[in-house]
């Protein structure tokens, strides 16, 4: 899997020219390149001066990436580990990142609601795999719409996996030191209190993504005033007031089946609970999103049986109210919103650099 000669990779992207630059990853710049005699497009992450410097640490990251294989994760192709150059090579994803299709280039057609649901469901499946399906439980730590990439068939793939960390459940404290924190915008509020990152940290960040998908706006918008600057705070307030439908993406108005809307809002709201104890596991999130998608398909099918032109609309919605101190979990129980840090078997400690 190693790519032993960095000169070949540099040639593939013309020595890291700016016009090949795609963006920035967790540890360095991302470039588009062509390898295998011009037959394969790839994304190359070039480690910057503040990235992983030690060969041992770099190889640890490579070993982790080699273990991960899932349809909803960006595929790791290979690496270059030379003294003066360290590179990670991934598959190239043609349709770019989810955020660009939600609130980026509006010259593109807006994503349909069913497509958004399918993307969310697939992304949840990939994150569930990291948490529970890999050899070790892995915390992504940088879940956001920018790191959900869409291939040419609109299948979602989680990226920026070089930031991921294994949860060391076998250690006495179940923790490890982290040099780079999760994105502050998507930071789990419990982390500020406990100094720990857990699987539920990813769940919180994923809940923010769900709200971005529903509302078609950024998690933080400094052009707005007061509570409206924070999408999570504003959405939560509107849910509690029963006015969430008023602030969804205008393109989605009258296009969401009522039962699907209620299911989606419920799971997004639970994901952003202030404490990890009140949030579902990613497996539960995945199942809830699949159920929401099925509810939408059933409702659409019923509408289409009456209106063969496909020009039907759904009524404007007012979802049931959710109360923060009485949130249903997916086992039919009730979760009380009192502070309680998550168990050590899924924890990672944030370093003092946070």
Buried (B, 14 or more C-beta within 10 A) or exposed (E): EEBEEBEEBBEBBEEBEEEBBBEEBBBBBBBBBBBEEEEBBBBBBBBEEEBBEEEEEBBEBBEBBEEBEBEBBBBBBBBBBEEEBBBBBBBBBEBBBBBBBBBBEEEEEBBEBBEBBBBBBBBBBBBBBBBEBBEEBBBBBBBBBBBBBBBEEBBBBBBBBBBBBBBBBEEEEBBBEBEBBBBEBBBBEBBEEBBBBBBBBBBBBBBBBBBBBBBBBBBBBEEBEEEBBBBBEBBBBBBBEBEBBEBBBEEBBEBBBBBBBBBBBBBBBBBBBBBBBBBBBBBBBBBBBBBBBBBBBEBBEEBEEEEEEEEBEBEEBBBEEBEEEEBEBBEEEEBEBEEEBBEBBBBBBBEEEB
